[in-house]
Amino acid sequence: MADQNQPQIVIHTQYIKDFSFENPNAPQALISAEGQPEIEINVNVSANPQEQERFFEVVLSITANAKREDNQLFIAELSYAAVISIDQAVEDRHIHPLVMIEGPRMVFPFARHILSSITQAGGFMPLNIQPIDFVRIYQAGMESRNANQAVASNNDGDTDGGAANGSAEKDSKTPKKGKKKS
């Protein structure tokens, strides 16, 4: 039995994988700042196995879209990634949820800080994203994947086993984002 104090996940590196900030209606959007903006936050988590055993690249993608009435204020898109490894003592059946829940939970504060800083640098109030329930996002993704597999097996009797690496479904017609609105 593994020591309970031993970490189950190790972060080897973390980095910005992709990043974009658009301020399409500046300076008008910054000068006439009447009323609270509507901000929609979309979150997606994916994981890609690496060459080394039990190593994964976890990617937390967050999109923040702010509007006031019909005017676009800003669009911020961040894919923040980490290469993590899972301890050998962890049973195989626990790896997928550990990677898809604890991996993004560990890097979320860094992604939140980047988005807060860039929105402030863009001339807006710092975006303060509330904590995200990664368990709920994981469960919704698994339910969606299971439903899609059931439909596929009913249609042609063939299934692809789903997203074995922990990534969201690749079919563009199915939801591939865990969403949170604030």
N, CA, C and O atoms as a DFTB+ gen file, in Angstrom:
728 C
 N C O
     1  1       0.847      -1.181       0.000
     2  2       0.000       0.000       0.000
     3  2       0.888       1.239       0.000
     4  3       1.892       1.298       0.710
     5  1       0.509       2.215      -0.798
     6  2       1.298       3.442      -0.929
     7  2       1.122       4.333       0.294
     8  3       0.071       4.336       0.935
     9  1       2.139       5.065       0.594
    10  2       2.093       6.045       1.663
    11  2       1.067       7.116       1.308
    12  3       1.124       7.695       0.223
    13  1       0.131       7.382       2.217
    14  2      -0.940       8.356       1.958
    15  2      -0.406       9.772       1.780
    16  3      -1.080      10.612       1.183
    17  1       0.791      10.052       2.285
    18  2       1.370      11.388       2.149
    19  2       2.126      11.572       0.842
    20  3       2.502      12.689       0.488
    21  1       2.348      10.479       0.128
    22  2       3.070      10.535      -1.143
    23  2       2.144      11.144      -2.204
    24  3       0.983      10.747      -2.304
    25  1       2.636      12.090      -2.988
    26  2       1.774      12.683      -4.013
    27  2       1.407      11.658      -5.085
    28  3       2.245      10.861      -5.507
    29  1       0.143      11.687      -5.521
    30  2      -0.309      10.799      -6.571
    31  2      -0.061      11.400      -7.950
    32  3       0.074      10.684      -8.942
    33  1      -0.003      12.736      -7.992
    34  2       0.239      13.446      -9.246
    35  2       1.459      14.346      -9.060
    36  3       1.616      15.010      -8.036
    37  1       2.312      14.348     -10.074
    38  2       3.454      15.256     -10.074
    39  2       3.328      16.124     -11.328
    40  3       3.130      15.610     -12.429
    41  1       3.444      17.438     -11.153
    42  2       3.470      18.349     -12.296
    43  2       4.933      18.539     -12.682
    44  3       5.742      19.006     -11.879
    45  1       5.263      18.173     -13.916
    46  2       6.645      18.285     -14.386
    47  2       6.905      19.633     -15.044
    48  3       7.999      20.185     -14.925
    49  1       5.909      20.161     -15.733
    50  2       6.011      21.488     -16.332
    51  2       4.612      21.985     -16.620
    52  3       3.678      21.196     -16.765
    53  1       4.474      23.287     -16.702
    54  2       3.196      23.895     -17.094
    55  2       3.503      25.085     -17.973
    56  3       4.553      25.716     -17.848
    57  1       2.550      25.392     -18.891
    58  2       2.843      26.387     -19.909
    59  2       1.575      26.841     -20.617
    60  3       0.544      26.170     -20.586
    61  1       1.686      28.008     -21.259
    62  2       0.623      28.483     -22.138
    63  2       0.794      27.760     -23.464
    64  3       1.842      27.860     -24.103
    65  1      -0.234      27.034     -23.874
    66  2      -0.189      26.304     -25.141
    67  2      -0.729      27.183     -26.267
    68  3      -0.196      27.168     -27.377
    69  1      -1.796      27.955     -25.983
    70  2      -2.388      28.853     -26.963
    71  2      -3.076      29.974     -26.203
    72  3      -3.634      29.754     -25.128
    73  1      -3.033      31.191     -26.770
    74  2      -3.574      32.340     -26.059
    75  2      -3.987      33.413     -27.043
    76  3      -3.265      33.709     -27.994
    77  1      -5.157      33.996     -26.808
    78  2      -5.644      35.064     -27.667
    79  2      -6.490      36.026     -26.844
    80  3      -7.283      35.610     -25.999
    81  1      -6.308      37.321     -27.105
    82  2      -7.156      38.344     -26.492
    83  2      -7.557      39.321     -27.578
    84  3      -6.705      39.899     -28.255
    85  1      -8.853      39.503     -27.741
    86  2      -9.370      40.437     -28.731
    87  2     -10.157      41.534     -28.021
    88  3     -10.955      41.266     -27.124
    89  1      -9.918      42.754     -28.434
    90  2     -10.587      43.942     -27.914
    91  2     -11.150      44.674     -29.139
    92  3     -10.676      45.759     -29.476
    93  1     -12.166      44.090     -29.815
    94  2     -12.555      44.532     -31.153
    95  2     -13.165      45.923     -31.241
    96  3     -13.094      46.548     -32.299
    97  1     -13.756      46.425     -30.173
    98  2     -14.439      47.717     -30.245
    99  2     -13.765      48.804     -29.418
   100  3     -14.405      49.771     -29.004
   101  1     -12.458      48.634     -29.182
   102  2     -11.724      49.675     -28.466
   103  2     -11.468      50.822     -29.440
   104  3     -11.271      50.552     -30.625
   105  1     -11.459      52.044     -29.027
   106  2     -11.608      52.505     -27.654
   107  2     -13.053      52.770     -27.238
   108  3     -13.305      53.026     -26.060
   109  1     -14.016      52.717     -28.173
   110  2     -15.401      53.048     -27.835
   111  2     -15.939      52.197     -26.682
   112  3     -16.620      52.723     -25.802
   113  1     -15.649      50.911     -26.671
   114  2     -16.151      50.035     -25.619
   115  2     -15.576      50.398     -24.255
   116  3     -16.191      50.122     -23.225
   117  1     -14.404      51.015     -24.248
   118  2     -13.767      51.387     -22.989
   119  2     -14.237      52.747     -22.495
   120  3     -14.255      52.999     -21.290
   121  1     -14.615      53.621     -23.414
   122  2     -15.049      54.970     -23.048
   123  2     -16.487      54.966     -22.536
   124  3     -16.786      55.579     -21.511
   125  1     -17.372      54.277     -23.245
   126  2     -18.783      54.237     -22.841
   127  2     -19.069      52.951     -22.085
   128  3     -19.653      52.012     -22.625
   129  1     -18.653      52.925     -20.846
   130  2     -18.792      51.724     -20.021
   131  2     -20.014      51.825     -19.116
   132  3     -19.882      51.847     -17.892
   133  1     -21.195      51.886     -19.710
   134  2     -22.427      51.971     -18.922
   135  2     -23.079      50.610     -18.841
   136  3     -23.297      49.959     -19.863
   137  1     -23.394      50.175     -17.630
   138  2     -24.038      48.887     -17.423
   139  2     -23.035      47.757     -17.279
   140  3     -21.893      47.842     -17.731
   141  1     -23.495      46.706     -16.640
   142  2     -22.652      45.539     -16.419
   143  2     -22.588      44.686     -17.681
   144  3     -23.610      44.478     -18.335
   145  1     -21.423      44.198     -18.028
   146  2     -21.323      43.311     -19.184
   147  2     -21.826      41.905     -18.841
   148  3     -21.807      41.488     -17.682
   149  1     -22.270      41.196     -19.859
   150  2     -22.562      39.777     -19.725
   151  2     -21.294      39.029     -20.101
   152  3     -20.710      39.266     -21.159
   153  1     -20.876      38.133     -19.234
   154  2     -19.660      37.382     -19.498
   155  2     -20.001      35.900     -19.504
   156  3     -20.535      35.366     -18.531
   157  1     -19.687      35.249     -20.607
   158  2     -19.893      33.810     -20.730
   159  2     -18.525      33.136     -20.655
   160  3     -17.586      33.508     -21.361
   161  1     -18.442      32.144     -19.787
   162  2     -17.208      31.392     -19.599
   163  2     -17.456      29.960     -20.063
   164  3     -18.401      29.311     -19.614
   165  1     -16.608      29.474     -20.959
   166  2     -16.664      28.080     -21.405
   167  2     -15.364      27.395     -21.023
   168  3     -14.281      27.958     -21.181
   169  1     -15.484      26.178     -20.519
   170  2     -14.331      25.428     -20.044
   171  2     -14.298      24.065     -20.727
   172  3     -15.328      23.403     -20.859
   173  1     -13.121      23.656     -21.153
   174  2     -12.915      22.342     -21.751
   175  2     -11.630      21.763     -21.173
   176  3     -10.636      22.468     -21.004
   177  1     -11.667      20.483     -20.878
   178  2     -10.495      19.787     -20.363
   179  2     -10.194      18.620     -21.290
   180  3     -11.092      17.860     -21.654
   181  1      -8.931      18.479     -21.669
   182  2      -8.516      17.318     -22.441
   183  2      -7.190      16.814     -21.899
   184  3      -6.466      17.533     -21.209
   185  1      -6.887      15.565     -22.225
   186  2      -5.626      14.978     -21.785
   187  2      -5.077      14.097     -22.900
   188  3      -5.816      13.367     -23.560
   189  1      -3.784      14.182     -23.090
   190  2      -3.111      13.403     -24.127
   191  2      -1.994      12.598     -23.497
   192  3      -1.104      13.163     -22.861
   193  1      -2.029      11.266     -23.668
   194  2      -0.943      10.465     -23.108
   195  2       0.379      10.798     -23.785
   196  3       0.413      11.116     -24.974
   197  1       1.439      10.724     -23.042
   198  2       2.784      10.995     -23.552
   199  2       3.531       9.674     -23.750
   200  3       3.013       8.603     -23.430
   201  1       4.734       9.762     -24.273
   202  2       5.507       8.554     -24.551
   203  2       5.852       7.779     -23.284
   204  3       5.818       6.548     -23.276
   205  1       6.181       8.494     -22.220
   206  2       6.500       7.819     -20.968
   207  2       5.210       7.281     -20.342
   208  3       4.158       7.914     -20.425
   209  1       5.306       6.129     -19.729
   210  2       4.149       5.519     -19.090
   211  2       3.631       6.390     -17.955
   212  3       4.400       6.890     -17.134
   213  1       2.316       6.561     -17.924
   214  2       1.609       7.332     -16.895
   215  2       1.934       8.822     -16.925
   216  3       1.751       9.511     -15.920
   217  1       2.407       9.325     -18.047
   218  2       2.614      10.760     -18.249
   219  2       1.521      11.260     -19.180
   220  3       1.177      10.595     -20.157
   221  1       0.969      12.446     -18.871
   222  2      -0.112      13.020     -19.657
   223  2       0.084      14.521     -19.793
   224  3       0.575      15.183     -18.879
   225  1      -0.306      15.045     -20.942
   226  2      -0.427      16.488     -21.097
   227  2      -1.893      16.806     -20.838
   228  3      -2.769      16.348     -21.571
   229  1      -2.159      17.582     -19.807
   230  2      -3.514      18.018     -19.478
   231  2      -3.650      19.441     -19.982
   232  3      -2.818      20.297     -19.681
   233  1      -4.716      19.697     -20.761
   234  2      -4.951      21.024     -21.323
   235  2      -6.271      21.560     -20.792
   236  3      -7.328      20.961     -20.995
   237  1      -6.195      22.684     -20.116
   238  2      -7.375      23.391     -19.620
   239  2      -7.611      24.566     -20.552
   240  3      -6.807      25.496     -20.610
   241  1      -8.722      24.521     -21.283
   242  2      -9.061      25.596     -22.228
   243  2     -10.217      26.400     -21.658
   244  3     -11.263      25.852     -21.312
   245  1     -10.012      27.708     -21.565
   246  2     -11.035      28.610     -21.036
   247  2     -11.251      29.718     -22.050
   248  3     -10.302      30.355     -22.507
   249  1     -12.520      29.941     -22.397
   250  2     -12.896      31.050     -23.265
   251  2     -13.810      31.973     -22.482
   252  3     -14.799      31.530     -21.898
   253  1     -13.480      33.254     -22.469
   254  2     -14.314      34.273     -21.824
   255  2     -14.781      35.235     -22.904
   256  3     -13.971      35.823     -23.619
   257  1     -16.089      35.388     -23.014
   258  2     -16.690      36.234     -24.034
   259  2     -17.544      37.282     -23.322
   260  3     -18.533      36.937     -22.675
   261  1     -17.170      38.564     -23.436
   262  2     -17.876      39.635     -22.738
   263  2     -18.589      40.537     -23.726
   264  3     -18.014      40.991     -24.716
   265  1     -19.879      40.788     -23.426
   266  2     -20.700      41.681     -24.253
   267  2     -21.485      42.613     -23.341
   268  3     -21.793      42.284     -22.195
   269  1     -21.797      43.772     -23.878
   270  2     -22.710      44.703     -23.225
   271  2     -23.745      45.038     -24.282
   272  3     -23.438      45.642     -25.310
   273  1     -24.983      44.631     -24.006
   274  2     -26.053      44.699     -24.994
   275  2     -25.597      43.915     -26.219
   276  3     -25.296      42.729     -26.088
   277  1     -25.533      44.513     -27.389
   278  2     -25.077      43.780     -28.575
   279  2     -23.627      44.100     -28.933
   280  3     -23.145      43.684     -29.987
   281  1     -22.937      44.823     -28.079
   282  2     -21.557      45.223     -28.361
   283  2     -20.561      44.241     -27.743
   284  3     -20.595      43.959     -26.545
   285  1     -19.682      43.736     -28.593
   286  2     -18.629      42.838     -28.123
   287  2     -17.592      43.666     -27.375
   288  3     -17.082      44.653     -27.905
   289  1     -17.274      43.265     -26.136
   290  2     -16.246      43.954     -25.369
   291  2     -14.892      43.269     -25.552
   292  3     -13.934      43.877     -26.027
   293  1     -14.833      42.000     -25.168
   294  2     -13.581      41.264     -25.372
   295  2     -13.858      39.783     -25.519
   296  3     -14.900      39.269     -25.110
   297  1     -12.888      39.121     -26.116
   298  2     -12.871      37.661     -26.204
   299  2     -11.471      37.236     -25.775
   300  3     -10.475      37.650     -26.369
   301  1     -11.406      36.416     -24.753
   302  2     -10.132      35.885     -24.279
   303  2     -10.187      34.366     -24.375
   304  3     -11.124      33.736     -23.885
   305  1      -9.182      33.791     -25.006
   306  2      -9.100      32.335     -25.146
   307  2      -7.732      31.879     -24.667
   308  3      -6.698      32.345     -25.144
   309  1      -7.750      30.972     -23.729
   310  2      -6.501      30.468     -23.154
   311  2      -6.533      28.952     -23.093
   312  3      -7.480      28.365     -22.571
   313  1      -5.504      28.322     -23.623
   314  2      -5.265      26.895     -23.409
   315  2      -4.005      26.799     -22.566
   316  3      -2.902      27.083     -23.032
   317  1      -4.190      26.398     -21.331
   318  2      -3.088      26.301     -20.381
   319  2      -2.842      24.823     -20.111
   320  3      -3.777      24.092     -19.783
   321  1      -1.616      24.381     -20.242
   322  2      -1.318      22.956     -20.173
   323  2      -0.279      22.641     -19.112
   324  3       0.472      23.503     -18.657
   325  1      -0.270      21.369     -18.737
   326  2       0.736      20.853     -17.818
   327  2       1.044      19.422     -18.217
   328  3       0.164      18.689     -18.669
   329  1       2.287      19.032     -18.050
   330  2       2.658      17.632     -18.194
   331  2       2.719      17.076     -16.781
   332  3       3.471      17.553     -15.931
   333  1       1.901      16.049     -16.558
   334  2       1.813      15.441     -15.232
   335  2       2.131      13.954     -15.330
   336  3       2.062      13.353     -16.402
   337  1       2.474      13.390     -14.210
   338  2       2.622      11.935     -14.143
   339  2       1.818      11.429     -12.956
   340  3       1.602      12.129     -11.967
   341  1       1.384      10.179     -13.099
   342  2       0.583       9.526     -12.066
   343  2       1.443       8.451     -11.403
   344  3       2.109       7.667     -12.079
   345  1       1.416       8.429     -10.095
   346  2       2.198       7.478      -9.317
   347  2       1.839       6.038      -9.686
   348  3       0.680       5.742      -9.977
   349  1       2.824       5.149      -9.675
   350  2       2.620       3.731     -10.007
   351  2       1.668       3.037      -9.025
   352  3       1.055       2.027      -9.369
   353  1       1.543       3.561      -7.833
   354  2       0.670       2.945      -6.825
   355  2      -0.816       3.154      -7.132
   356  3      -1.664       2.469      -6.560
   357  1      -1.137       4.081      -8.018
   358  2      -2.529       4.359      -8.364
   359  2      -3.029       3.258      -9.296
   360  3      -2.391       2.941     -10.300
   361  1      -4.175       2.681      -8.951
   362  2      -4.768       1.636      -9.786
   363  2      -5.159       2.220     -11.140
   364  3      -5.544       3.384     -11.245
   365  1      -5.052       1.381     -12.179
   366  2      -5.353       1.818     -13.546
   367  2      -6.740       2.437     -13.663
   368  3      -6.912       3.424     -14.379
   369  1      -7.720       1.886     -12.985
   370  2      -9.096       2.388     -13.108
   371  2      -9.269       3.794     -12.525
   372  3     -10.265       4.459     -12.810
   373  1      -8.320       4.250     -11.721
   374  2      -8.396       5.584     -11.123
   375  2      -7.620       6.638     -11.905
   376  3      -7.713       7.827     -11.602
   377  1      -6.858       6.213     -12.907
   378  2      -6.001       7.155     -13.633
   379  2      -6.829       8.189     -14.393
   380  3      -6.575       9.387     -14.267
   381  1      -7.805       7.754     -15.171
   382  2      -8.591       8.677     -16.002
   383  2      -9.251       9.780     -15.170
   384  3      -9.073      10.958     -15.482
   385  1     -10.011       9.434     -14.114
   386  2     -10.599      10.531     -13.325
   387  2      -9.560      11.398     -12.630
   388  3      -9.763      12.604     -12.487
   389  1      -8.466      10.813     -12.202
   390  2      -7.417      11.590     -11.539
   391  2      -6.817      12.614     -12.500
   392  3      -6.622      13.774     -12.139
   393  1      -6.526      12.176     -13.725
   394  2      -5.953      13.070     -14.735
   395  2      -6.950      14.165     -15.111
   396  3      -6.573      15.332     -15.219
   397  1      -8.214      13.801     -15.311
   398  2      -9.209      14.734     -15.836
   399  2      -9.829      15.643     -14.767
   400  3     -10.453      16.649     -15.104
   401  1      -9.667      15.306     -13.508
   402  2     -10.221      16.144     -12.431
   403  2      -9.106      16.880     -11.685
   404  3      -9.123      18.106     -11.583
   405  1      -8.145      16.128     -11.170
   406  2      -7.099      16.745     -10.349
   407  2      -6.084      17.517     -11.188
   408  3      -5.574      18.544     -10.742
   409  1      -5.783      17.041     -12.390
   410  2      -4.852      17.768     -13.261
   411  2      -5.306      19.195     -13.519
   412  3      -4.560      20.131     -13.233
   413  1      -6.528      19.394     -14.059
   414  2      -6.975      20.770     -14.303
   415  2      -7.194      21.568     -13.016
   416  3      -7.002      22.783     -12.996
   417  1      -7.591      20.890     -11.957
   418  2      -7.788      21.588     -10.677
   419  2      -6.467      22.195     -10.194
   420  3      -6.458      23.278      -9.609
   421  1      -5.361      21.502     -10.438
   422  2      -4.058      21.985      -9.988
   423  2      -3.558      23.183     -10.805
   424  3      -2.873      24.050     -10.263
   425  1      -3.889      23.241     -12.098
   426  2      -3.389      24.339     -12.932
   427  2      -4.383      25.492     -13.064
   428  3      -4.020      26.559     -13.560
   429  1      -5.621      25.297     -12.633
   430  2      -6.633      26.345     -12.764
   431  2      -6.217      27.689     -12.165
   432  3      -6.431      28.712     -12.816
   433  1      -5.637      27.748     -10.969
   434  2      -5.271      29.062     -10.416
   435  2      -4.318      29.857     -11.319
   436  3      -4.394      31.085     -11.366
   437  1      -3.434      29.173     -12.026
   438  2      -2.497      29.848     -12.913
   439  2      -3.222      30.399     -14.144
   440  3      -2.957      31.520     -14.578
   441  1      -4.140      29.600     -14.702
   442  2      -4.930      30.053     -15.852
   443  2      -5.823      31.230     -15.452
   444  3      -5.944      32.199     -16.201
   445  1      -6.438      31.150     -14.292
   446  2      -7.294      32.235     -13.811
   447  2      -6.484      33.525     -13.662
   448  3      -6.971      34.599     -14.016
   449  1      -5.274      33.438     -13.150
   450  2      -4.427      34.616     -12.979
   451  2      -4.085      35.254     -14.335
   452  3      -4.123      36.476     -14.477
   453  1      -3.758      34.431     -15.312
   454  2      -3.427      34.947     -16.649
   455  2      -4.618      35.693     -17.237
   456  3      -4.453      36.792     -17.767
   457  1      -5.820      35.113     -17.153
   458  2      -7.009      35.767     -17.712
   459  2      -7.359      37.044     -16.959
   460  3      -7.802      38.018     -17.569
   461  1      -7.170      37.052     -15.659
   462  2      -7.413      38.250     -14.869
   463  2      -6.458      39.370     -15.285
   464  3      -6.867      40.519     -15.456
   465  1      -5.196      39.023     -15.441
   466  2      -4.184      40.018     -15.819
   467  2      -4.421      40.576     -17.216
   468  3      -4.297      41.782     -17.430
   469  1      -4.763      39.709     -18.172
   470  2      -4.915      40.179     -19.552
   471  2      -6.161      41.035     -19.715
   472  3      -6.140      41.997     -20.482
   473  1      -7.239      40.717     -19.021
   474  2      -8.433      41.564     -19.147
   475  2      -8.163      42.940     -18.537
   476  3      -8.646      43.950     -19.047
   477  1      -7.409      42.981     -17.469
   478  2      -7.049      44.272     -16.881
   479  2      -6.129      45.050     -17.822
   480  3      -6.301      46.256     -18.003
   481  1      -5.162      44.370     -18.416
   482  2      -4.264      45.029     -19.366
   483  2      -5.022      45.484     -20.607
   484  3      -4.600      46.428     -21.274
   485  1      -6.133      44.827     -20.925
   486  2      -6.971      45.206     -22.061
   487  2      -7.878      46.387     -21.768
   488  3      -8.621      46.818     -22.651
   489  1      -7.840      46.928     -20.547
   490  2      -8.610      48.106     -20.204
   491  2      -9.890      47.830     -19.444
   492  3     -10.661      48.754     -19.185
   493  1     -10.133      46.590     -19.082
   494  2     -11.355      46.199     -18.383
   495  2     -11.044      45.867     -16.935
   496  3      -9.883      45.791     -16.534
   497  1     -12.101      45.670     -16.157
   498  2     -11.910      45.185     -14.790
   499  2     -11.287      43.798     -14.879
   500  3     -11.590      43.059     -15.815
   501  1     -10.428      43.421     -13.937
   502  2      -9.849      42.074     -13.976
   503  2     -10.954      41.018     -13.922
   504  3     -11.862      41.103     -13.095
   505  1     -10.873      40.041     -14.794
   506  2     -11.842      38.953     -14.815
   507  2     -11.530      38.004     -13.672
   508  3     -10.441      37.433     -13.609
   509  1     -12.478      37.837     -12.778
   510  2     -12.295      36.945     -11.631
   511  2     -13.183      35.725     -11.829
   512  3     -14.368      35.756     -11.497
   513  1     -12.619      34.663     -12.363
   514  2     -13.379      33.434     -12.601
   515  2     -13.510      32.690     -11.282
   516  3     -12.522      32.436     -10.592
   517  1     -14.739      32.347     -10.947
   518  2     -15.002      31.611      -9.714
   519  2     -14.469      30.185      -9.849
   520  3     -14.271      29.706     -10.966
   521  1     -14.234      29.501      -8.726
   522  2     -13.751      28.117      -8.796
   523  2     -14.657      27.256      -9.681
   524  3     -15.870      27.458      -9.737
   525  1     -14.053      26.314     -10.354
   526  2     -14.754      25.449     -11.298
   527  2     -14.892      24.060     -10.699
   528  3     -13.956      23.539     -10.093
   529  1     -16.058      23.470     -10.871
   530  2     -16.333      22.120     -10.390
   531  2     -15.875      21.118     -11.457
   532  3     -16.658      20.739     -12.329
   533  1     -14.629      20.697     -11.389
   534  2     -14.079      19.784     -12.388
   535  2     -14.680      18.383     -12.285
   536  3     -14.660      17.632     -13.260
   537  1     -15.213      18.024     -11.120
   538  2     -15.905      16.737     -10.987
   539  2     -17.161      16.760     -11.861
   540  3     -17.439      15.795     -12.573
   541  1     -17.910      17.847     -11.808
   542  2     -19.135      17.965     -12.613
   543  2     -18.805      17.952     -14.098
   544  3     -19.503      17.302     -14.876
   545  1     -17.759      18.656     -14.504
   546  2     -17.361      18.665     -15.917
   547  2     -16.966      17.258     -16.354
   548  3     -17.321      16.832     -17.453
   549  1     -16.238      16.536     -15.513
   550  2     -15.832      15.168     -15.830
   551  2     -17.063      14.263     -15.988
   552  3     -17.163      13.497     -16.946
   553  1     -17.991      14.365     -15.036
   554  2     -19.190      13.532     -15.082
   555  2     -20.029      13.832     -16.326
   556  3     -20.537      12.913     -16.969
   557  1     -20.173      15.105     -16.662
   558  2     -20.944      15.473     -17.859
   559  2     -20.268      14.938     -19.114
   560  3     -20.946      14.458     -20.023
   561  1     -18.956      15.013     -19.177
   562  2     -18.224      14.487     -20.325
   563  2     -18.375      12.984     -20.453
   564  3     -18.524      12.467     -21.561
   565  1     -18.338      12.274     -19.330
   566  2     -18.493      10.818     -19.360
   567  2     -19.915      10.438     -19.774
   568  3     -20.099       9.490     -20.538
   569  1     -20.922      11.162     -19.282
   570  2     -22.308      10.891     -19.670
   571  2     -22.500      11.111     -21.163
   572  3     -23.151      10.311     -21.835
   573  1     -21.935      12.189     -21.680
   574  2     -22.036      12.491     -23.107
   575  2     -21.345      11.407     -23.932
   576  3     -21.880      10.955     -24.945
   577  1     -20.176      11.000     -23.501
   578  2     -19.427       9.962     -24.218
   579  2     -20.193       8.646     -24.217
   580  3     -20.278       7.981     -25.249
   581  1     -20.757       8.259     -23.064
   582  2     -21.515       7.018     -22.975
   583  2     -22.764       7.068     -23.843
   584  3     -23.112       6.074     -24.480
   585  1     -23.444       8.212     -23.877
   586  2     -24.634       8.355     -24.722
   587  2     -24.257       8.252     -26.187
   588  3     -24.962       7.604     -26.961
   589  1     -23.156       8.880     -26.583
   590  2     -22.709       8.814     -27.977
   591  2     -22.306       7.401     -28.371
   592  3     -22.557       6.977     -29.499
   593  1     -21.687       6.673     -27.457
   594  2     -21.309       5.283     -27.744
   595  2     -22.552       4.416     -27.913
   596  3     -22.590       3.544     -28.782
   597  1     -23.563       4.651     -27.091
   598  2     -24.796       3.870     -27.191
   599  2     -25.476       4.129     -28.530
   600  3     -25.958       3.191     -29.164
   601  1     -25.523       5.382     -28.969
   602  2     -26.121       5.724     -30.251
   603  2     -25.328       5.080     -31.385
   604  3     -25.914       4.526     -32.315
   605  1     -24.005       5.149     -31.315
   606  2     -23.163       4.570     -32.359
   607  2     -23.343       3.059     -32.437
   608  3     -23.401       2.506     -33.535
   609  1     -23.432       2.379     -31.292
   610  2     -23.583       0.927     -31.318
   611  2     -24.971       0.526     -31.794
   612  3     -25.126      -0.546     -32.378
   613  1     -25.981       1.352     -31.563
   614  2     -27.322       1.076     -32.065
   615  2     -27.411       1.321     -33.565
   616  3     -28.189       0.659     -34.253
   617  1     -26.632       2.254     -34.075
   618  2     -26.688       2.588     -35.501
   619  2     -25.967       1.573     -36.372
   620  3     -26.491       1.163     -37.407
   621  1     -24.767       1.160     -35.964
   622  2     -24.022       0.261     -36.841
   623  2     -23.335      -0.880     -36.099
   624  3     -22.581      -1.647     -36.697
   625  1     -23.589      -0.992     -34.824
   626  2     -23.005      -2.083     -34.060
   627  2     -21.522      -1.938     -33.802
   628  3     -20.906      -2.843     -33.239
   629  1     -20.933      -0.822     -34.198
   630  2     -19.495      -0.626     -34.054
   631  2     -19.241       0.558     -33.142
   632  3     -19.820       1.626     -33.335
   633  1     -18.391       0.381     -32.164
   634  2     -18.001       1.506     -31.313
   635  2     -16.503       1.665     -31.392
   636  3     -15.776       0.712     -31.673
   637  1     -16.051       2.871     -31.144
   638  2     -14.615       3.138     -31.207
   639  2     -13.970       3.156     -29.837
   640  3     -12.780       3.444     -29.710
   641  1     -14.752       2.849     -28.808
   642  2     -14.174       2.845     -27.472
   643  2     -14.131       4.221     -26.847
   644  3     -13.664       4.366     -25.717
   645  1     -14.607       5.238     -27.552
   646  2     -14.657       6.583     -26.989
   647  2     -13.299       7.228     -26.932
   648  3     -12.366       6.836     -27.633
   649  1     -13.210       8.215     -26.090
   650  2     -11.978       8.982     -25.958
   651  2     -11.106       8.319     -24.900
   652  3     -11.104       8.729     -23.739
   653  1     -10.381       7.313     -25.301
   654  2      -9.585       6.540     -24.349
   655  2      -8.509       7.381     -23.681
   656  3      -8.087       7.076     -22.566
   657  1      -8.066       8.431     -24.348
   658  2      -7.002       9.241     -23.766
   659  2      -7.527      10.343     -22.867
   660  3      -6.742      11.110     -22.310
   661  1      -8.834      10.437     -22.716
   662  2      -9.392      11.447     -21.831
   663  2      -9.787      12.716     -22.542
   664  3     -10.280      13.644     -21.901
   665  1      -9.591      12.793     -23.839
   666  2      -9.985      13.986     -24.573
   667  2     -11.487      14.009     -24.765
   668  3     -12.158      12.984     -24.653
   669  1     -11.999      15.177     -25.054
   670  2     -13.423      15.299     -25.361
   671  2     -13.704      14.605     -26.679
   672  3     -12.792      14.366     -27.471
   673  1     -14.964      14.283     -26.914
   674  2     -15.354      13.642     -28.166
   675  2     -14.934      14.499     -29.347
   676  3     -14.927      15.726     -29.258
   677  1     -14.586      13.861     -30.441
   678  2     -14.127      14.581     -31.617
   679  2     -15.258      14.966     -32.549
   680  3     -15.056      15.804     -33.428
   681  1     -16.447      14.386     -32.394
   682  2     -17.593      14.683     -33.241
   683  2     -18.062      16.104     -32.951
   684  3     -18.427      16.420     -31.819
   685  1     -18.053      16.955     -33.966
   686  2     -18.385      18.366     -33.745
   687  2     -19.856      18.566     -33.419
   688  3     -20.236      19.651     -32.979
   689  1     -20.694      17.561     -33.619
   690  2     -22.112      17.694     -33.302
   691  2     -22.400      17.432     -31.834
   692  3     -23.488      17.748     -31.352
   693  1     -21.445      16.861     -31.120
   694  2     -21.659      16.574     -29.711
   695  2     -20.968      17.625     -28.864
   696  3     -19.955      18.195     -29.271
   697  1     -21.514      17.880     -27.690
   698  2     -20.855      18.868     -26.836
   699  2     -19.474      18.374     -26.443
   700  3     -19.312      17.237     -25.999
   701  1     -18.485      19.234     -26.609
   702  2     -17.149      18.852     -26.186
   703  2     -16.604      19.795     -25.143
   704  3     -15.410      19.780     -24.841
   705  1     -17.475      20.613     -24.593
   706  2     -17.040      21.553     -23.579
   707  2     -17.896      21.380     -22.331
   708  3     -19.116      21.238     -22.414
   709  1     -17.247      21.394     -21.192
   710  2     -17.973      21.578     -19.966
   711  2     -18.182      23.077     -19.864
   712  3     -17.224      23.841     -19.979
   713  1     -19.388      23.503     -19.655
   714  2     -19.639      24.948     -19.683
   715  2     -19.989      25.454     -18.306
   716  3     -20.642      24.778     -17.510
   717  1     -19.540      26.649     -18.055
   718  2     -19.894      27.349     -16.829
   719  2     -20.129      28.786     -17.224
   720  3     -19.279      29.404     -17.864
   721  1     -21.261      29.319     -16.853
   722  2     -21.541      30.728     -17.132
   723  2     -21.470      31.501     -15.831
   724  3     -21.863      31.014     -14.771
   725  1     -20.960      32.714     -15.937
   726  2     -20.946      33.581     -14.755
   727  2     -21.497      34.921     -15.129
   728  3     -21.579      35.812     -14.284
